[in-house]
Amino acid sequence: MKFEGWYLLLGGLMLVIALLDTFVRRLPITTTIVYLLVGVALGPFGLQFISVDPLKDSAFLERLTEIAVIISLFTAGLKLRSPLRHQRWRVPMRLAFVSMTVTVGLIALAGWVFLGLSIGPAILLGAVLAPTDPVLASDVQLEHPGDRDRLRFGLTGEAGLNDGTAFPFVMLGLGLMGLHEIGALGWKWFAVDLVWAVVGGLGIGAILGTLTGKLVVKMRAQQEETFGRDEFIALGLIGFSYGAAIYAHAYGFLAVFAAGLALRQFELRTSGLRESPKNAQDQSDAVEDIDETGKASVQVAGAVLGANEQLERIFEIALVLILGATLSGAYLARDVIWFAPILFLLIRPAAVWAGTLGCKLTSTQRVLVSWFGIRGIGSLYYLMFAIQHGLPQDTARQISALVLSVVALSIFVHGISVSPIMQWYDRDK
């Protein structure tokens, strides 16, 4: 399709979505399912207006998914407005590190035993499918910075962190296939790809997020007026922290998430508010009681979050539409019929229960965390990243078909269930 066609298609789709948004929200489905179905209708199974091949177009898709993920990770960091010492952080941390590792191992085991994959591709498959999605899981994430629900907080924090904590396993899988240097007995992988890249990414993002918050708030408080454009602050901090982490051979995903989180934590400290206000009225009342510096920090964080959420939604539309257009006879895996139920109903619950032992979650919350392990744009990024690093064509085609099928099925089954389940949960709570 020519660029003129893309303008027409995406512009028309956005207009239709905006006009029908209220109607769609009344249906027991998410708008993401609508985007997916439109993509399928325009792809090989439908009108054949769009032709996207994950192997041939992997370079373009890698960059597009990369941008979408880093914008969403920054947004997730901004939503998490609780002190880092609060026990509420135990759930997302355990999910992002312990449950992530268990998930990679169990998926790799299933790939090795049932799909006939060797150890390298099996670990790579586990790493690609293990992270939950920060883009498509907005319906189960925190609804606003003052939301204190443990279920939503845990899922938001997990999605923000595990797109970075999956990276070491991606590099390990590539290394075992000879596509990445991991050193004798894996020393380089452990020292650089695991320890330094994780710690360095979080540290770089935290420092840059805090410094940016201090600089912008100081200038606004001194001038007593709006300074600059909030969307430029967001994009500037995202780009700078991501680029700095990549040049330092650290994980940019973790840096971007940490930058958003640090900006929100700086606001929390500066404003003197121990917790986020529960609603807009409470926030307005609370802000009136703090000094000008505190007010500026609250305004900056809120405005940056609002600008970022709009960018996140635009990329969601484009990428889910493209995902639907990639689905064809060559990229629909029959194995998804048995693999997806194992992933959704056995592997994910087992990993969640192993990771959250001792955490303060009710049985209902633990079951819902187990179910809402939504796969999405993060998995697509890692898939394209692996293809661009020289994944053999046969292996790339096999893994691509399974990953695309699992992500599409996750969008559908989780999208159908999220509205009724979360409505029931909120009423029960």
Secondary structure in CASP SS format (residue, H / E / C, confidence):
PFRMAT SS
TARGET T0000
AUTHOR 0000-0000-0000
METHOD secondary structure of the structure
MODEL  1
M C 1.00
K C 1.00
F H 1.00
E H 1.00
G H 1.00
W H 1.00
Y H 1.00
L H 1.00
L H 1.00
L H 1.00
G H 1.00
G H 1.00
L H 1.00
M H 1.00
L H 1.00
V H 1.00
I H 1.00
A H 1.00
L H 1.00
L H 1.00
D H 1.00
T H 1.00
F H 1.00
V H 1.00
R H 1.00
R C 1.00
L C 1.00
P C 1.00
I C 1.00
T C 1.00
T H 1.00
T H 1.00
I H 1.00
V H 1.00
Y H 1.00
L H 1.00
L H 1.00
V H 1.00
G H 1.00
V H 1.00
A H 1.00
L H 1.00
G C 1.00
P C 1.00
F C 1.00
G C 1.00
L C 1.00
Q C 1.00
F C 1.00
I C 1.00
S C 1.00
V C 1.00
D C 1.00
P C 1.00
L C 1.00
K C 1.00
D C 1.00
S H 1.00
A H 1.00
F H 1.00
L H 1.00
E H 1.00
R H 1.00
L H 1.00
T H 1.00
E H 1.00
I H 1.00
A H 1.00
V H 1.00
I H 1.00
I H 1.00
S H 1.00
L H 1.00
F H 1.00
T H 1.00
A H 1.00
G H 1.00
L H 1.00
K H 1.00
L C 1.00
R C 1.00
S C 1.00
P C 1.00
L C 1.00
R C 1.00
H C 1.00
Q H 1.00
R H 1.00
W H 1.00
R H 1.00
V H 1.00
P H 1.00
M H 1.00
R H 1.00
L H 1.00
A H 1.00
F H 1.00
V H 1.00
S H 1.00
M H 1.00
T H 1.00
V H 1.00
T H 1.00
V H 1.00
G H 1.00
L H 1.00
I H 1.00
A H 1.00
L H 1.00
A H 1.00
G H 1.00
W H 1.00
V H 1.00
F H 1.00
L C 1.00
G C 1.00
L C 1.00
S C 1.00
I H 1.00
G H 1.00
P H 1.00
A H 1.00
I H 1.00
L H 1.00
L H 1.00
G H 1.00
A H 1.00
V H 1.00
L H 1.00
A C 1.00
P C 1.00
T C 1.00
D C 1.00
P C 1.00
V C 1.00
L C 1.00
A C 1.00
S H 1.00
D H 1.00
V H 1.00
Q C 1.00
L C 1.00
E C 1.00
H C 1.00
P C 1.00
G C 1.00
D C 1.00
R C 1.00
D C 1.00
R H 1.00
L H 1.00
R H 1.00
F H 1.00
G H 1.00
L H 1.00
T H 1.00
G H 1.00
E H 1.00
A H 1.00
G H 1.00
L H 1.00
N H 1.00
D H 1.00
G H 1.00
T H 1.00
A C 1.00
F H 1.00
P H 1.00
F H 1.00
V H 1.00
M H 1.00
L H 1.00
G H 1.00
L H 1.00
G H 1.00
L H 1.00
M C 1.00
G C 1.00
L C 1.00
H C 1.00
E C 1.00
I C 1.00
G C 1.00
A H 1.00
L H 1.00
G H 1.00
W H 1.00
K H 1.00
W H 1.00
F H 1.00
A H 1.00
V H 1.00
D H 1.00
L H 1.00
V H 1.00
W H 1.00
A H 1.00
V H 1.00
V H 1.00
G H 1.00
G H 1.00
L H 1.00
G H 1.00
I H 1.00
G H 1.00
A H 1.00
I H 1.00
L H 1.00
G H 1.00
T H 1.00
L H 1.00
T H 1.00
G H 1.00
K H 1.00
L H 1.00
V H 1.00
V H 1.00
K H 1.00
M H 1.00
R H 1.00
A H 1.00
Q H 1.00
Q H 1.00
E C 1.00
E C 1.00
T C 1.00
F C 1.00
G C 1.00
R C 1.00
D H 1.00
E H 1.00
F H 1.00
I H 1.00
A H 1.00
L H 1.00
G H 1.00
L H 1.00
I H 1.00
G H 1.00
F H 1.00
S H 1.00
Y H 1.00
G H 1.00
A H 1.00
A H 1.00
I H 1.00
Y H 1.00
A C 1.00
H C 1.00
A C 1.00
Y C 1.00
G H 1.00
F H 1.00
L H 1.00
A H 1.00
V H 1.00
F H 1.00
A H 1.00
A H 1.00
G H 1.00
L H 1.00
A H 1.00
L H 1.00
R H 1.00
Q H 1.00
F H 1.00
E H 1.00
L H 1.00
R H 1.00
T H 1.00
S H 1.00
G C 1.00
L C 1.00
R C 1.00
E C 1.00
S C 1.00
P C 1.00
K C 1.00
N C 1.00
A H 1.00
Q H 1.00
D H 1.00
Q H 1.00
S H 1.00
D H 1.00
A H 1.00
V H 1.00
E C 1.00
D C 1.00
I C 1.00
D C 1.00
E H 1.00
T H 1.00
G H 1.00
K H 1.00
A H 1.00
S H 1.00
V H 1.00
Q H 1.00
V H 1.00
A H 1.00
G H 1.00
A H 1.00
V H 1.00
L H 1.00
G H 1.00
A H 1.00
N H 1.00
E H 1.00
Q H 1.00
L H 1.00
E H 1.00
R H 1.00
I H 1.00
F H 1.00
E H 1.00
I H 1.00
A H 1.00
L H 1.00
V H 1.00
L H 1.00
I H 1.00
L H 1.00
G H 1.00
A H 1.00
T H 1.00
L C 1.00
S C 1.00
G H 1.00
A H 1.00
Y H 1.00
L C 1.00
A C 1.00
R C 1.00
D C 1.00
V H 1.00
I H 1.00
W H 1.00
F H 1.00
A H 1.00
P H 1.00
I H 1.00
L H 1.00
F H 1.00
L H 1.00
L H 1.00
I H 1.00
R H 1.00
P H 1.00
A H 1.00
A H 1.00
V H 1.00
W H 1.00
A H 1.00
G H 1.00
T C 1.00
L C 1.00
G C 1.00
C C 1.00
K C 1.00
L C 1.00
T C 1.00
S H 1.00
T H 1.00
Q H 1.00
R H 1.00
V H 1.00
L H 1.00
V H 1.00
S H 1.00
W H 1.00
F C 1.00
G C 1.00
I C 1.00
R C 1.00
G C 1.00
I H 1.00
G H 1.00
S H 1.00
L H 1.00
Y H 1.00
Y H 1.00
L H 1.00
M H 1.00
F H 1.00
A H 1.00
I H 1.00
Q H 1.00
H C 1.00
G C 1.00
L C 1.00
P C 1.00
Q H 1.00
D H 1.00
T H 1.00
A H 1.00
R H 1.00
Q H 1.00
I H 1.00
S H 1.00
A H 1.00
L H 1.00
V H 1.00
L H 1.00
S H 1.00
V H 1.00
V H 1.00
A H 1.00
L H 1.00
S H 1.00
I H 1.00
F H 1.00
V H 1.00
H H 1.00
G H 1.00
I H 1.00
S H 1.00
V H 1.00
S H 1.00
P H 1.00
I H 1.00
M H 1.00
Q H 1.00
W H 1.00
Y H 1.00
D H 1.00
R H 1.00
D H 1.00
K C 1.00
END
